[in-house]
Amino acid sequence: MRTKLLHGIVAAVIFIGLSLLFTGLTTRGNLRAVVQESGGHAGHDDHSGHDHEEHAHDEESDGHAHDHAGPALGKELDDHAHYHKITPDDEEVLFALNCDHDTPIVKCNDCRYEVGVAKIEPALSKGLIETQVIEAARSVETVLKLTGEVQLDLTRVVEVASVGSGRVERLDKILGDRVSTSTPLAIIQSSEFGQAQAEFLALKARLDLARATYEREDKLYKQKISSEADFMAASNVFKAAQANMVAAEKKLQLFGLSEKQVAEFARRQTNGTFGQLVLTAPIDGIITKQNIVRGRLVNPTDTLYTIADLSHVWVWCDVYERDLAILYERMESGKPVTASIRVAAFPNEVFEGIVDMIGNEVDHETRTIKVRVVAENPATKLKPGMFADIQIRLSRKESAIWIPETAVLSDSAERFVFEHLKDDLWIRRDIIVGETSGGLVAVLGRLDPGATIATKGAFMFKSEVLKEKMGAGCAH
């Protein structure tokens, strides 16, 4: 009996103890809930159904660490979408700001993303991060580095053909020779030319006879010895002979003879050169092609020589579409666009040229457009077929802050860079970008000269400051 009573007392004591413990835990949980309702994080108050004014009052009363930044900055910090608007003037306040963990927010591994701050250990960043100090706004000089090929200036190339069929009798100039205008190149014995000469001589004889007859009849008619009919007949024959002679002269000129040469031929008729057609150089230049040998039969359709003036050449370059805008801008300004040309044969020599034309068709494979550079080549060192490296320097009119393209990151429609904040801390700076050219981007706002930005490896910071989008960070 006494044992049963003892057991009952022990059971009652245990039951009361457990009841008191459960009551204490429940009360503590309710107290925590009350505290959260009266002073929670701004993002969670929105879910509780409180209106904006009650939320603002709760923020002021609970002493949340994010409000330590002051009214202006605090409002922006609470709205995480605007953390990137923190300016360098706010950095002192930023370092004094604490997060929910009673830790400076820039040092908190869970919360620093809320103000756009990322951290990377120096040992990890070595070799992965490259930086650059932002320079003051300036007019940048874009240098287009192109590749191209030297070709003949087609306005200074002439193909020489025989104007009559015949056999090559003599060669005076061969491939590689430098020639001047009217220099004899070759002699072709042409039966066609000989026939034209013979016809000319025959018509000349007829003209001489018709002239003599006309002059005699004119004299007799004036003396009233001859009839008018005889005089008119002689006059008509003389006029016809004159017309035929003019046609014969033009035919000889078609074979390359000048008026002076025709007159000389009419005077001396022949001196052993009858039927010999002389090919002459039409321009000063170098014979770059020869398709003629002694004894060969040639026709007017055959190109026998190609003569090129190599004192000027064309260099055709390939320009990508993205670089066309600034090139067009410069050419439309009316100022000459100069180019520097280098070839492997003369690595220490620079040849100067002028960009004079942009092509009208994009290569569908390379996505490039041909651009022509006219180059002076007085020593003829630039040879057709040579590959060349070309640099075109283009100066901008307007000034801007220019940074490398590799420094610019994107988040939806926003563009930003990472600026060095302090020690191993970096902060996101949203920027307004302008045009891009030559690997540089024009920054139109939100970036100050003197700042140090990451130009390579900035993607390592990007993943950290975008934790909010991935659901990471401090849980409030």
C-alpha positions as semicolon CSV with decimal commas, in nm:
position;residue;x (nm);y (nm);z (nm)
1;M;0,000;0,000;0,000
2;R;0,275;0,243;0,090
3;T;0,461;0,157;-0,231
4;K;0,157;0,237;-0,449
5;L;0,113;0,571;-0,275
6;L;0,478;0,659;-0,333
7;H;0,446;0,575;-0,702
8;G;0,140;0,797;-0,736
9;I;0,316;1,095;-0,579
10;V;0,616;1,060;-0,817
11;A;0,386;1,040;-1,118
12;A;0,201;1,354;-1,010
13;V;0,525;1,547;-0,965
14;I;0,649;1,445;-1,314
15;F;0,316;1,545;-1,472
16;I;0,320;1,888;-1,307
17;G;0,682;1,945;-1,409
18;L;0,615;1,859;-1,773
19;S;0,307;2,083;-1,773
20;L;0,505;2,381;-1,645
21;L;0,781;2,321;-1,903
22;F;0,532;2,304;-2,191
23;T;0,359;2,622;-2,072
24;G;0,691;2,808;-2,061
25;L;0,786;2,705;-2,411
26;T;0,448;2,806;-2,547
27;T;0,465;3,145;-2,381
28;R;0,815;3,209;-2,519
29;G;0,700;3,121;-2,872
30;N;0,405;3,355;-2,845
31;L;0,631;3,631;-2,716
32;R;0,864;3,585;-3,016
33;A;0,567;3,603;-3,251
34;V;0,454;3,927;-3,086
35;V;0,803;4,073;-3,124
36;Q;0,809;3,979;-3,492
37;E;0,465;4,132;-3,550
38;S;0,565;4,458;-3,384
39;G;0,907;4,503;-3,545
40;G;0,979;4,270;-3,839
41;H;1,172;4,318;-4,163
42;A;1,012;4,536;-4,426
43;G;0,985;4,257;-4,679
44;H;0,796;4,029;-4,426
45;D;0,562;4,306;-4,303
46;D;0,427;4,331;-4,654
47;H;0,314;3,968;-4,625
48;S;0,144;4,027;-4,286
49;G;-0,112;4,261;-4,436
50;H;0,000;4,586;-4,263
51;D;-0,033;4,897;-4,477
52;H;0,263;5,115;-4,573
53;E;0,228;5,362;-4,287
54;E;0,221;5,090;-4,016
55;H;0,520;4,928;-4,181
56;A;0,719;5,252;-4,172
57;H;0,630;5,301;-3,803
58;D;0,743;4,946;-3,719
59;E;1,071;5,004;-3,898
60;E;1,142;5,310;-3,691
61;S;1,047;5,138;-3,362
62;D;1,226;4,807;-3,391
63;G;1,577;4,949;-3,445
64;H;1,654;4,725;-3,742
65;A;2,017;4,760;-3,835
66;H;1,952;4,859;-4,200
67;D;1,800;5,190;-4,088
68;H;2,129;5,307;-3,942
69;A;2,219;5,453;-4,282
70;G;1,994;5,753;-4,230
71;P;1,664;5,847;-4,393
72;A;1,779;5,884;-4,755
73;L;2,016;5,589;-4,775
74;G;1,807;5,371;-4,546
75;K;1,509;5,388;-4,777
76;E;1,723;5,280;-5,070
77;L;1,886;4,999;-4,875
78;D;1,552;4,858;-4,769
79;D;1,449;4,851;-5,132
80;H;1,702;4,598;-5,256
81;A;1,632;4,687;-5,617
82;H;1,807;5,021;-5,561
83;Y;2,123;4,917;-5,381
84;H;2,330;4,995;-5,685
85;K;2,245;5,364;-5,653
86;I;2,474;5,401;-5,354
87;T;2,722;5,670;-5,449
88;P;3,081;5,707;-5,332
89;D;2,959;5,982;-5,096
90;D;2,752;5,719;-4,912
91;E;3,039;5,478;-4,856
92;E;3,119;5,605;-4,506
93;V;2,761;5,536;-4,404
94;L;2,775;5,203;-4,584
95;F;3,066;5,083;-4,372
96;A;2,882;5,189;-4,056
97;L;2,568;4,996;-4,151
98;N;2,488;4,674;-3,961
99;C;2,275;4,385;-4,077
100;D;2,037;4,157;-3,880
101;H;2,334;3,964;-3,748
102;D;2,469;4,271;-3,563
103;T;2,762;4,269;-3,808
104;P;2,874;4,543;-4,049
105;I;2,679;4,457;-4,362
106;V;2,983;4,480;-4,589
107;K;3,151;4,209;-4,377
108;C;2,851;3,979;-4,352
109;N;2,880;3,684;-4,586
110;D;2,501;3,647;-4,590
111;C;2,395;4,008;-4,629
112;R;2,656;4,208;-4,820
113;Y;2,488;4,123;-5,151
114;E;2,195;4,345;-5,040
115;V;2,410;4,655;-5,093
116;G;2,585;4,522;-5,403
117;V;2,911;4,438;-5,227
118;A;3,116;4,132;-5,318
119;K;3,427;3,993;-5,159
120;I;3,711;3,791;-5,300
121;E;4,020;3,670;-5,126
122;P;4,346;3,819;-5,261
123;A;4,496;3,475;-5,307
124;L;4,200;3,374;-5,525
125;S;4,193;3,695;-5,729
126;K;4,561;3,680;-5,819
127;G;4,587;3,608;-6,188
128;L;4,209;3,607;-6,232
129;I;4,122;3,972;-6,175
130;E;4,261;4,256;-6,385
131;T;4,193;4,619;-6,299
132;Q;4,212;4,963;-6,451
133;V;4,192;5,314;-6,309
134;I;3,921;5,521;-6,479
135;E;4,065;5,817;-6,666
136;A;3,899;6,154;-6,711
137;A;3,665;6,206;-7,004
138;R;3,860;6,233;-7,328
139;S;3,829;6,200;-7,703
140;V;3,941;5,849;-7,773
141;E;4,138;5,755;-8,083
142;T;4,003;5,434;-8,227
143;V;4,256;5,226;-8,419
144;L;4,113;4,981;-8,668
145;K;4,359;4,697;-8,715
146;L;4,285;4,526;-9,044
147;T;4,433;4,272;-9,278
148;G;4,439;4,315;-9,652
149;E;4,604;4,237;-9,982
150;V;4,799;4,457;-10,222
151;Q;4,650;4,470;-10,570
152;L;4,701;4,667;-10,889
153;D;4,543;5,009;-10,923
154;L;4,313;4,923;-11,212
155;T;4,305;5,284;-11,326
156;R;4,676;5,252;-11,400
157;V;4,676;4,920;-11,585
158;V;4,667;4,878;-11,965
159;E;4,643;4,562;-12,172
160;V;4,820;4,587;-12,508
161;A;4,684;4,402;-12,810
162;S;4,762;4,410;-13,180
163;V;4,511;4,600;-13,390
164;G;4,575;4,363;-13,678
165;S;4,645;3,997;-13,735
166;G;4,997;3,893;-13,819
167;R;5,319;3,721;-13,717
168;V;5,550;3,848;-13,443
169;E;5,874;3,947;-13,612
170;R;6,066;4,120;-13,334
171;L;6,048;4,175;-12,954
172;D;6,188;4,498;-12,815
173;K;6,058;4,470;-12,456
174;I;5,991;4,170;-12,236
175;L;5,839;4,086;-11,898
176;G;5,967;4,305;-11,614
177;D;6,099;4,585;-11,833
178;R;6,015;4,941;-11,737
179;V;5,873;5,136;-12,030
180;S;5,765;5,490;-12,109
181;T;5,477;5,614;-12,320
182;S;5,530;5,540;-12,694
183;T;5,819;5,302;-12,628
184;P;5,823;5,030;-12,903
185;L;5,734;4,691;-12,759
186;A;5,727;4,457;-13,059
187;I;5,692;4,449;-13,437
188;I;5,428;4,240;-13,608
189;Q;5,434;4,168;-13,979
190;S;5,067;4,217;-14,064
191;S;4,915;4,151;-14,404
192;E;4,608;4,347;-14,297
193;F;4,823;4,649;-14,222
194;G;5,009;4,604;-14,550
195;Q;4,679;4,598;-14,741
196;A;4,570;4,916;-14,565
197;Q;4,899;5,081;-14,662
198;A;4,869;4,964;-15,023
199;E;4,513;5,089;-15,041
200;F;4,625;5,422;-14,902
201;L;4,897;5,455;-15,165
202;A;4,657;5,364;-15,446
203;L;4,400;5,614;-15,329
204;K;4,673;5,874;-15,296
205;A;4,771;5,818;-15,657
206;R;4,409;5,849;-15,766
207;L;4,375;6,167;-15,566
208;D;4,685;6,313;-15,728
209;L;4,546;6,228;-16,076
210;A;4,200;6,362;-15,991
211;R;4,353;6,682;-15,859
212;A;4,560;6,735;-16,175
213;T;4,259;6,666;-16,399
214;Y;4,040;6,900;-16,202
215;E;4,298;7,180;-16,214
216;R;4,340;7,139;-16,593
217;E;3,966;7,132;-16,660
218;D;3,917;7,432;-16,435
219;K;4,174;7,629;-16,637
220;L;4,024;7,522;-16,974
221;Y;3,671;7,598;-16,856
222;K;3,772;7,948;-16,752
223;Q;3,929;8,000;-17,096
224;K;3,605;7,868;-17,248
225;I;3,797;7,596;-17,422
226;S;3,637;7,304;-17,235
227;S;3,270;7,247;-17,171
228;E;3,100;7,289;-16,836
229;A;3,010;6,921;-16,835
230;D;3,377;6,817;-16,856
231;F;3,461;7,058;-16,574
232;M;3,182;6,924;-16,347
233;A;3,286;6,566;-16,414
234;A;3,645;6,637;-16,320
235;S;3,529;6,820;-16,007
236;N;3,316;6,525;-15,892
237;V;3,599;6,277;-15,945
238;F;3,836;6,497;-15,747
239;K;3,592;6,526;-15,453
240;A;3,537;6,152;-15,447
241;A;3,912;6,092;-15,446
242;Q;3,949;6,331;-15,155
243;A;3,682;6,144;-14,956
244;N;3,842;5,807;-15,026
245;M;4,179;5,945;-14,920
246;V;4,039;6,066;-14,588
247;A;3,892;5,717;-14,526
248;A;4,228;5,557;-14,604
249;E;4,406;5,790;-14,362
250;K;4,157;5,703;-14,084
251;K;4,212;5,334;-14,150
252;L;4,586;5,374;-14,103
253;Q;4,521;5,568;-13,782
254;L;4,318;5,270;-13,659
255;F;4,636;5,067;-13,690
256;G;4,803;5,304;-13,448
257;L;4,959;5,562;-13,679
258;S;4,932;5,927;-13,586
259;E;4,848;6,200;-13,841
260;K;5,217;6,288;-13,851
261;Q;5,312;5,926;-13,917
262;V;5,049;5,898;-14,192
263;A;5,184;6,210;-14,359
264;E;5,538;6,075;-14,331
265;F;5,430;5,742;-14,484
266;A;5,257;5,926;-14,769
267;R;5,576;6,122;-14,835
268;R;5,828;5,836;-14,837
269;Q;5,580;5,555;-14,911
270;T;5,810;5,272;-14,792
271;N;6,158;5,213;-14,661
272;G;6,153;4,842;-14,594
273;T;5,894;4,862;-14,313
274;F;5,593;4,797;-14,535
275;G;5,330;4,594;-14,343
276;Q;5,524;4,616;-14,016
277;L;5,287;4,699;-13,732
278;V;5,470;4,853;-13,433
279;L;5,321;4,796;-13,086
280;T;5,397;5,084;-12,849
281;A;5,347;5,138;-12,475
282;P;5,041;5,353;-12,403
283;I;5,156;5,452;-12,048
284;D;5,462;5,467;-11,827
285;G;5,496;5,154;-11,620
286;I;5,631;4,801;-11,587
287;I;5,544;4,504;-11,805
288;T;5,374;4,271;-11,558
289;K;5,252;4,012;-11,811
290;Q;5,388;3,896;-12,146
291;N;5,196;3,669;-12,379
292;I;5,401;3,710;-12,695
293;V;5,704;3,537;-12,849
294;R;5,876;3,570;-13,186
295;G;5,708;3,384;-13,468
296;R;5,370;3,359;-13,302
297;L;5,059;3,438;-13,501
298;V;4,846;3,691;-13,315
299;N;4,495;3,829;-13,353
300;P;4,336;4,154;-13,237
301;T;4,160;3,962;-12,957
302;D;4,491;3,850;-12,798
303;T;4,635;4,041;-12,502
304;L;5,007;4,050;-12,571
305;Y;5,134;4,269;-12,286
306;T;5,000;4,401;-11,957
307;I;5,161;4,723;-11,841
308;A;5,098;4,857;-11,489
309;D;5,198;5,177;-11,320
310;L;5,305;5,049;-10,976
311;S;5,376;5,394;-10,835
312;H;5,022;5,370;-10,693
313;V;4,856;5,050;-10,570
314;W;4,530;4,949;-10,406
315;V;4,519;4,767;-10,073
316;W;4,186;4,594;-10,016
317;C;4,102;4,547;-9,645
318;D;3,837;4,351;-9,459
319;V;3,636;4,558;-9,208
320;Y;3,382;4,408;-8,965
321;E;3,030;4,550;-8,962
322;R;3,064;4,680;-8,607
323;D;3,350;4,911;-8,711
324;L;3,176;5,071;-9,007
325;A;2,989;5,347;-8,821
326;I;3,294;5,544;-8,711
327;L;3,461;5,492;-9,050
328;Y;3,157;5,631;-9,231
329;E;3,143;5,920;-8,984
330;R;3,502;6,016;-9,058
331;M;3,471;5,984;-9,435
332;E;3,152;6,192;-9,443
333;S;3,332;6,469;-9,256
334;G;3,531;6,537;-9,571
335;K;3,866;6,492;-9,402
336;P;4,106;6,237;-9,552
337;V;4,116;5,906;-9,368
338;T;4,480;5,800;-9,357
339;A;4,605;5,445;-9,317
340;S;4,941;5,293;-9,224
341;I;5,042;4,984;-9,419
342;R;5,304;4,724;-9,327
343;V;5,414;4,414;-9,513
344;A;5,629;4,124;-9,400
345;A;5,891;4,193;-9,668
346;F;5,973;4,533;-9,516
347;P;5,884;4,506;-9,144
348;N;6,055;4,832;-9,047
349;E;5,894;5,043;-9,318
350;V;5,552;5,207;-9,306
351;F;5,366;5,293;-9,626
352;E;5,101;5,564;-9,616
353;G;4,765;5,547;-9,788
354;I;4,421;5,707;-9,805
355;V;4,089;5,526;-9,759
356;D;3,886;5,624;-10,063
357;M;3,605;5,370;-10,086
358;I;3,385;5,141;-9,875
359;G;3,238;4,840;-10,052
360;N;2,868;4,783;-10,102
361;E;2,839;4,415;-10,018
362;V;2,890;4,215;-9,697
363;D;3,064;3,879;-9,729
364;H;2,809;3,631;-9,596
365;E;3,080;3,402;-9,457
366;T;3,323;3,643;-9,291
367;R;3,065;3,920;-9,221
368;T;3,315;4,177;-9,344
369;I;3,305;4,456;-9,600
370;K;3,586;4,546;-9,838
371;V;3,751;4,884;-9,790
372;R;3,997;5,024;-10,045
373;V;4,315;5,209;-9,952
374;V;4,508;5,394;-10,222
375;A;4,880;5,385;-10,139
376;E;5,182;5,570;-10,278
377;N;5,445;5,325;-10,397
378;P;5,724;5,526;-10,565
379;A;5,990;5,260;-10,512
380;T;5,747;4,983;-10,620
381;K;5,821;4,785;-10,303
382;L;5,456;4,698;-10,259
383;K;5,389;4,411;-10,498
384;P;5,044;4,285;-10,605
385;G;4,952;3,977;-10,403
386;M;5,137;4,077;-10,086
387;F;4,946;4,042;-9,758
388;A;4,943;4,357;-9,547
389;D;4,858;4,477;-9,197
390;I;4,670;4,805;-9,200
391;Q;4,600;5,049;-8,918
392;I;4,341;5,324;-8,957
393;R;4,341;5,583;-8,679
394;L;4,006;5,753;-8,622
395;S;3,961;6,034;-8,367
396;R;3,628;6,099;-8,196
397;K;3,464;6,440;-8,184
398;E;3,294;6,410;-7,844
399;S;3,457;6,334;-7,507
400;A;3,353;6,045;-7,286
401;I;3,485;5,806;-7,024
402;W;3,603;5,497;-7,209
403;I;3,640;5,156;-7,047
404;P;3,712;4,809;-7,192
405;E;3,415;4,604;-7,309
406;T;3,532;4,319;-7,085
407;A;3,457;4,529;-6,775
408;V;3,086;4,567;-6,853
409;L;2,842;4,306;-6,718
410;S;2,466;4,286;-6,764
411;D;2,164;4,201;-6,551
412;S;1,850;4,206;-6,767
413;A;1,850;4,553;-6,924
414;E;2,100;4,700;-6,677
415;R;2,471;4,737;-6,742
416;F;2,720;4,760;-6,456
417;V;3,083;4,730;-6,353
418;F;3,252;4,635;-6,027
419;E;3,449;4,909;-5,855
420;H;3,713;4,840;-5,592
421;L;3,571;4,953;-5,258
422;K;3,835;4,869;-4,999
423;D;4,083;4,589;-4,940
424;D;3,915;4,275;-5,077
425;L;3,570;4,437;-5,117
426;W;3,412;4,538;-5,450
427;I;3,082;4,715;-5,516
428;R;2,850;4,708;-5,812
429;R;2,811;5,037;-6,001
430;D;2,536;5,063;-6,260
431;I;2,641;5,265;-6,563
432;I;2,486;5,422;-6,871
433;V;2,670;5,306;-7,180
434;G;2,698;5,470;-7,519
435;E;2,859;5,342;-7,838
436;T;3,115;5,067;-7,861
437;S;3,421;5,080;-8,082
438;G;3,759;4,919;-8,097
439;G;3,700;4,712;-7,784
440;L;3,605;5,020;-7,575
441;V;3,268;5,132;-7,440
442;A;3,170;5,495;-7,384
443;V;3,028;5,549;-7,032
444;L;2,780;5,837;-7,023
445;G;2,714;5,845;-6,649
446;R;2,744;5,697;-6,295
447;L;3,118;5,636;-6,307
448;D;3,378;5,878;-6,174
449;P;3,737;5,926;-6,292
450;G;3,992;5,783;-6,050
451;A;3,785;5,477;-5,961
452;T;3,942;5,133;-6,000
453;I;3,726;4,882;-6,184
454;A;3,766;4,515;-6,268
455;T;3,830;4,472;-6,638
456;K;3,871;4,096;-6,631
457;G;3,722;3,827;-6,405
458;A;3,435;4,048;-6,284
459;F;3,194;3,758;-6,340
460;M;3,323;3,617;-6,009
461;F;3,156;3,911;-5,830
462;K;2,838;3,899;-6,034
463;S;2,717;3,565;-5,900
464;E;2,759;3,690;-5,544
465;V;2,562;4,015;-5,575
466;L;2,279;3,835;-5,756
467;K;2,211;3,599;-5,463
468;E;1,878;3,771;-5,404
469;K;1,752;3,644;-5,740
470;M;1,862;3,294;-5,644
471;G;1,694;3,304;-5,307
472;A;2,015;3,318;-5,108
473;G;2,132;3,560;-4,845
474;C;2,007;3,658;-4,501
475;A;1,678;3,502;-4,388
476;H;1,472;3,761;-4,193
